[in-house]
Amino acid sequence: MAQWLWCMHTAALFKVSFMVSMLCGSCTGYMQPSLLTVPGSVQNPI
């Protein structure tokens, strides 16, 4: 159960950080490359 909750929590953090990077990427620019290196893990959660 704890493992499932941790997985959901991590997925939520990834989703939020990805949305923030998409929204603020055009403004900051430096946050985008670090998150774009793992698009597969963000778009294809297990």
Sequence and secondary structure as in RCSB ss.txt:
>XXXX:A:sequence
MAQWLWCMHTAALFKVSFMVSMLCGSCTGYMQPSLLTVPGSVQNPI
>XXXX:A:secstr
 HHHHHHHHHHHHHHHHHHHHHHHHHHH SSHHHHHT HHHHHS  
